[in-house]
Amino acid sequence: MVYLVLAVGGAVGSAYWRFSTIISKVRDELAAHKLHTAEIYVTKTGMQEQTQAIMKAIDSVAERLDGMNSRLDRVFESKARAS
């Protein structure tokens, strides 16, 4: 009877030890995945800030192109008057 109790206790202890190592491994992998996700993926607020900065740069380029058209018009007008 004592040997049966020791065998059952040993089996339970072995199972507990095995599952605790598996759980620890899964916990570490989950922490690594959370860190990877936090490093790689952008938040919605961050994406909005980046989009606003890009749109501001595009608007600046559009304004410069409009200014270039005005300059070209003045050059051609002055050549037409000189002729």
C-alpha positions as CSV (number, residue, x, y, z in Angstrom):
1,M,0.0,0.0,0.0
2,V,2.8,2.4,0.8
3,Y,4.5,1.7,-2.5
4,L,1.2,2.4,-4.3
5,V,0.9,5.8,-2.5
6,L,4.6,6.6,-3.4
7,A,4.0,5.6,-7.0
8,V,0.9,7.7,-7.3
9,G,2.6,10.6,-5.5
10,G,5.7,10.3,-7.8
11,A,3.4,10.2,-10.9
12,V,1.6,13.3,-9.8
13,G,4.8,15.1,-8.9
14,S,6.3,14.2,-12.3
15,A,3.2,15.4,-14.1
16,Y,3.2,18.6,-12.2
17,W,6.9,19.2,-12.9
18,R,6.4,18.5,-16.6
19,F,3.3,20.7,-17.0
20,S,5.0,23.6,-15.0
21,T,8.0,23.5,-17.5
22,I,5.6,23.5,-20.4
23,I,3.6,26.4,-19.0
24,S,6.8,28.3,-18.3
25,K,7.9,27.8,-21.8
26,V,4.5,29.0,-23.2
27,R,4.6,32.0,-20.9
28,D,8.0,33.0,-22.2
29,E,6.9,32.6,-25.8
30,L,3.8,34.7,-25.2
31,A,5.9,37.4,-23.6
32,A,8.3,37.4,-26.6
33,H,5.3,37.5,-29.0
34,K,3.8,40.5,-27.1
35,L,7.2,42.3,-27.3
36,H,7.5,41.6,-31.0
37,T,3.9,42.8,-31.6
38,A,4.5,46.0,-29.6
39,E,7.7,46.7,-31.6
40,I,6.4,46.0,-35.1
41,Y,2.8,47.1,-35.2
42,V,1.8,50.8,-35.0
43,T,-0.9,52.2,-32.9
44,K,-3.9,54.0,-34.4
45,T,-2.8,57.3,-33.0
46,G,0.7,56.9,-34.3
47,M,-0.6,56.0,-37.7
48,Q,-2.8,59.2,-37.7
49,E,0.2,61.3,-36.8
50,Q,2.3,59.8,-39.6
51,T,-0.6,60.3,-42.1
52,Q,-1.0,63.9,-41.1
53,A,2.8,64.5,-41.6
54,I,2.7,62.9,-45.0
55,M,-0.4,64.9,-46.1
56,K,1.3,68.1,-44.9
57,A,4.4,67.3,-47.0
58,I,2.2,66.5,-50.1
59,D,0.3,69.9,-49.6
60,S,3.7,71.7,-49.5
61,V,4.8,70.0,-52.7
62,A,1.5,71.0,-54.3
63,E,1.9,74.6,-53.2
64,R,5.4,74.7,-54.7
65,L,4.1,73.3,-58.0
66,D,1.5,76.0,-58.1
67,G,4.2,78.6,-57.5
68,M,6.2,77.1,-60.3
69,N,3.3,77.5,-62.7
70,S,3.0,81.2,-61.8
71,R,6.7,81.7,-62.4
72,L,6.5,80.0,-65.8
73,D,3.5,82.1,-66.7
74,R,5.4,85.3,-65.9
75,V,8.4,84.1,-68.0
76,F,6.3,83.4,-71.0
77,E,4.4,86.7,-70.6
78,S,7.6,88.7,-70.5
79,K,8.8,87.0,-73.7
80,A,5.5,87.6,-75.4
81,R,5.7,91.3,-74.6
82,A,9.3,91.6,-75.7
83,S,8.4,90.2,-79.1
